Amino acid sequence: MSKGDAFMKKIAITTEYITLGQFLKFSNIISNGGDAKIFLLTTAVYVNGELEQRRGKKLRPSDIVKVQGQEYEIVSEDAYQ
């Protein structure tokens, strides 16, 4: 386990993917989905180490999202249990 893994939050999904906009709302980073576009234009969000500004970007299990200094791993709900 790397040093960063201890602080990485896991976000379990029940579908094949979740969009970046849905992720931001689901993880309580934004209060509603309508805020996603502006948030992504004004805040650096990285998906697997690359800057991402598309709210429709599909996040799948094993993807890593870094936003506001916090890292999140997308996991399948089946694998999380």
PyMOL CGO cylinders between C-alpha atoms (Angstrom):
from pymol import cmd
from pymol.cgo import CYLINDER

trace = [
    CYLINDER, 0.00, 0.00, 0.00, 1.44, 3.36, -0.97, 0.3, 1, 1, 1, 1, 1, 1,
    CYLINDER, 1.44, 3.36, -0.97, 1.45, 6.28, 1.42, 0.3, 1, 1, 1, 1, 1, 1,
    CYLINDER, 1.45, 6.28, 1.42, -1.45, 7.98, -0.41, 0.3, 1, 1, 1, 1, 1, 1,
    CYLINDER, -1.45, 7.98, -0.41, -3.73, 4.91, -0.26, 0.3, 1, 1, 1, 1, 1, 1,
    CYLINDER, -3.73, 4.91, -0.26, -4.47, 5.42, 3.44, 0.3, 1, 1, 1, 1, 1, 1,
    CYLINDER, -4.47, 5.42, 3.44, -6.20, 8.72, 2.66, 0.3, 1, 1, 1, 1, 1, 1,
    CYLINDER, -6.20, 8.72, 2.66, -7.92, 7.71, -0.58, 0.3, 1, 1, 1, 1, 1, 1,
    CYLINDER, -7.92, 7.71, -0.58, -11.69, 7.61, -0.30, 0.3, 1, 1, 1, 1, 1, 1,
    CYLINDER, -11.69, 7.61, -0.30, -13.50, 4.85, -2.16, 0.3, 1, 1, 1, 1, 1, 1,
    CYLINDER, -13.50, 4.85, -2.16, -16.66, 5.63, -4.10, 0.3, 1, 1, 1, 1, 1, 1,
    CYLINDER, -16.66, 5.63, -4.10, -18.67, 2.48, -4.83, 0.3, 1, 1, 1, 1, 1, 1,
    CYLINDER, -18.67, 2.48, -4.83, -20.86, 2.41, -7.93, 0.3, 1, 1, 1, 1, 1, 1,
    CYLINDER, -20.86, 2.41, -7.93, -23.51, -0.13, -8.91, 0.3, 1, 1, 1, 1, 1, 1,
    CYLINDER, -23.51, -0.13, -8.91, -23.41, 0.64, -12.64, 0.3, 1, 1, 1, 1, 1, 1,
    CYLINDER, -23.41, 0.64, -12.64, -20.76, 0.21, -15.32, 0.3, 1, 1, 1, 1, 1, 1,
    CYLINDER, -20.76, 0.21, -15.32, -19.73, 3.85, -14.96, 0.3, 1, 1, 1, 1, 1, 1,
    CYLINDER, -19.73, 3.85, -14.96, -20.62, 7.19, -13.36, 0.3, 1, 1, 1, 1, 1, 1,
    CYLINDER, -20.62, 7.19, -13.36, -20.09, 10.56, -15.02, 0.3, 1, 1, 1, 1, 1, 1,
    CYLINDER, -20.09, 10.56, -15.02, -17.72, 13.07, -13.50, 0.3, 1, 1, 1, 1, 1, 1,
    CYLINDER, -17.72, 13.07, -13.50, -20.66, 15.42, -12.85, 0.3, 1, 1, 1, 1, 1, 1,
    CYLINDER, -20.66, 15.42, -12.85, -22.56, 12.65, -11.04, 0.3, 1, 1, 1, 1, 1, 1,
    CYLINDER, -22.56, 12.65, -11.04, -19.43, 11.80, -9.06, 0.3, 1, 1, 1, 1, 1, 1,
    CYLINDER, -19.43, 11.80, -9.06, -19.01, 15.40, -7.88, 0.3, 1, 1, 1, 1, 1, 1,
    CYLINDER, -19.01, 15.40, -7.88, -22.60, 15.48, -6.62, 0.3, 1, 1, 1, 1, 1, 1,
    CYLINDER, -22.60, 15.48, -6.62, -22.56, 11.93, -5.17, 0.3, 1, 1, 1, 1, 1, 1,
    CYLINDER, -22.56, 11.93, -5.17, -19.37, 12.63, -3.21, 0.3, 1, 1, 1, 1, 1, 1,
    CYLINDER, -19.37, 12.63, -3.21, -20.83, 15.94, -1.88, 0.3, 1, 1, 1, 1, 1, 1,
    CYLINDER, -20.83, 15.94, -1.88, -18.19, 18.09, -3.55, 0.3, 1, 1, 1, 1, 1, 1,
    CYLINDER, -18.19, 18.09, -3.55, -20.96, 20.14, -5.20, 0.3, 1, 1, 1, 1, 1, 1,
    CYLINDER, -20.96, 20.14, -5.20, -24.52, 20.58, -3.97, 0.3, 1, 1, 1, 1, 1, 1,
    CYLINDER, -24.52, 20.58, -3.97, -26.33, 19.94, -7.25, 0.3, 1, 1, 1, 1, 1, 1,
    CYLINDER, -26.33, 19.94, -7.25, -25.57, 18.69, -10.74, 0.3, 1, 1, 1, 1, 1, 1,
    CYLINDER, -25.57, 18.69, -10.74, -26.08, 22.13, -12.26, 0.3, 1, 1, 1, 1, 1, 1,
    CYLINDER, -26.08, 22.13, -12.26, -22.95, 23.35, -10.48, 0.3, 1, 1, 1, 1, 1, 1,
    CYLINDER, -22.95, 23.35, -10.48, -20.69, 20.81, -12.22, 0.3, 1, 1, 1, 1, 1, 1,
    CYLINDER, -20.69, 20.81, -12.22, -19.91, 22.84, -15.35, 0.3, 1, 1, 1, 1, 1, 1,
    CYLINDER, -19.91, 22.84, -15.35, -18.82, 25.97, -13.46, 0.3, 1, 1, 1, 1, 1, 1,
    CYLINDER, -18.82, 25.97, -13.46, -16.98, 23.90, -10.82, 0.3, 1, 1, 1, 1, 1, 1,
    CYLINDER, -16.98, 23.90, -10.82, -14.96, 22.10, -13.50, 0.3, 1, 1, 1, 1, 1, 1,
    CYLINDER, -14.96, 22.10, -13.50, -14.07, 25.40, -15.19, 0.3, 1, 1, 1, 1, 1, 1,
    CYLINDER, -14.07, 25.40, -15.19, -12.85, 26.97, -11.94, 0.3, 1, 1, 1, 1, 1, 1,
    CYLINDER, -12.85, 26.97, -11.94, -11.37, 24.01, -10.04, 0.3, 1, 1, 1, 1, 1, 1,
    CYLINDER, -11.37, 24.01, -10.04, -8.63, 21.60, -11.10, 0.3, 1, 1, 1, 1, 1, 1,
    CYLINDER, -8.63, 21.60, -11.10, -9.96, 18.04, -11.23, 0.3, 1, 1, 1, 1, 1, 1,
    CYLINDER, -9.96, 18.04, -11.23, -7.68, 15.21, -12.29, 0.3, 1, 1, 1, 1, 1, 1,
    CYLINDER, -7.68, 15.21, -12.29, -8.80, 11.79, -13.54, 0.3, 1, 1, 1, 1, 1, 1,
    CYLINDER, -8.80, 11.79, -13.54, -5.99, 9.25, -13.58, 0.3, 1, 1, 1, 1, 1, 1,
    CYLINDER, -5.99, 9.25, -13.58, -3.47, 12.09, -13.39, 0.3, 1, 1, 1, 1, 1, 1,
    CYLINDER, -3.47, 12.09, -13.39, -4.89, 14.11, -16.31, 0.3, 1, 1, 1, 1, 1, 1,
    CYLINDER, -4.89, 14.11, -16.31, -6.73, 17.42, -15.97, 0.3, 1, 1, 1, 1, 1, 1,
    CYLINDER, -6.73, 17.42, -15.97, -10.40, 16.85, -16.81, 0.3, 1, 1, 1, 1, 1, 1,
    CYLINDER, -10.40, 16.85, -16.81, -13.10, 19.47, -17.46, 0.3, 1, 1, 1, 1, 1, 1,
    CYLINDER, -13.10, 19.47, -17.46, -15.83, 17.36, -19.11, 0.3, 1, 1, 1, 1, 1, 1,
    CYLINDER, -15.83, 17.36, -19.11, -18.70, 16.72, -16.70, 0.3, 1, 1, 1, 1, 1, 1,
    CYLINDER, -18.70, 16.72, -16.70, -19.77, 13.80, -18.93, 0.3, 1, 1, 1, 1, 1, 1,
    CYLINDER, -19.77, 13.80, -18.93, -16.42, 12.01, -18.59, 0.3, 1, 1, 1, 1, 1, 1,
    CYLINDER, -16.42, 12.01, -18.59, -17.18, 8.36, -17.75, 0.3, 1, 1, 1, 1, 1, 1,
    CYLINDER, -17.18, 8.36, -17.75, -15.54, 7.11, -14.57, 0.3, 1, 1, 1, 1, 1, 1,
    CYLINDER, -15.54, 7.11, -14.57, -15.17, 3.36, -14.22, 0.3, 1, 1, 1, 1, 1, 1,
    CYLINDER, -15.17, 3.36, -14.22, -13.92, 1.10, -11.44, 0.3, 1, 1, 1, 1, 1, 1,
    CYLINDER, -13.92, 1.10, -11.44, -10.18, 1.62, -10.77, 0.3, 1, 1, 1, 1, 1, 1,
    CYLINDER, -10.18, 1.62, -10.77, -10.25, 5.26, -11.97, 0.3, 1, 1, 1, 1, 1, 1,
    CYLINDER, -10.25, 5.26, -11.97, -8.66, 7.74, -9.58, 0.3, 1, 1, 1, 1, 1, 1,
    CYLINDER, -8.66, 7.74, -9.58, -10.09, 11.24, -9.20, 0.3, 1, 1, 1, 1, 1, 1,
    CYLINDER, -10.09, 11.24, -9.20, -8.17, 14.00, -7.42, 0.3, 1, 1, 1, 1, 1, 1,
    CYLINDER, -8.17, 14.00, -7.42, -10.02, 17.17, -6.47, 0.3, 1, 1, 1, 1, 1, 1,
    CYLINDER, -10.02, 17.17, -6.47, -9.28, 19.81, -3.84, 0.3, 1, 1, 1, 1, 1, 1,
    CYLINDER, -9.28, 19.81, -3.84, -6.36, 17.80, -2.44, 0.3, 1, 1, 1, 1, 1, 1,
    CYLINDER, -6.36, 17.80, -2.44, -8.42, 14.63, -1.88, 0.3, 1, 1, 1, 1, 1, 1,
    CYLINDER, -8.42, 14.63, -1.88, -8.10, 11.44, -3.90, 0.3, 1, 1, 1, 1, 1, 1,
    CYLINDER, -8.10, 11.44, -3.90, -11.01, 9.13, -4.63, 0.3, 1, 1, 1, 1, 1, 1,
    CYLINDER, -11.01, 9.13, -4.63, -11.00, 5.66, -6.17, 0.3, 1, 1, 1, 1, 1, 1,
    CYLINDER, -11.00, 5.66, -6.17, -14.00, 4.48, -8.12, 0.3, 1, 1, 1, 1, 1, 1,
    CYLINDER, -14.00, 4.48, -8.12, -14.78, 0.89, -7.17, 0.3, 1, 1, 1, 1, 1, 1,
    CYLINDER, -14.78, 0.89, -7.17, -17.46, -1.59, -8.12, 0.3, 1, 1, 1, 1, 1, 1,
    CYLINDER, -17.46, -1.59, -8.12, -19.94, -2.04, -5.28, 0.3, 1, 1, 1, 1, 1, 1,
    CYLINDER, -19.94, -2.04, -5.28, -19.51, -5.82, -5.65, 0.3, 1, 1, 1, 1, 1, 1,
    CYLINDER, -19.51, -5.82, -5.65, -15.75, -5.55, -5.14, 0.3, 1, 1, 1, 1, 1, 1,
    CYLINDER, -15.75, -5.55, -5.14, -16.16, -3.11, -2.24, 0.3, 1, 1, 1, 1, 1, 1,
    CYLINDER, -16.16, -3.11, -2.24, -18.29, -5.41, -0.08, 0.3, 1, 1, 1, 1, 1, 1,
]
cmd.load_cgo(trace, "trace")
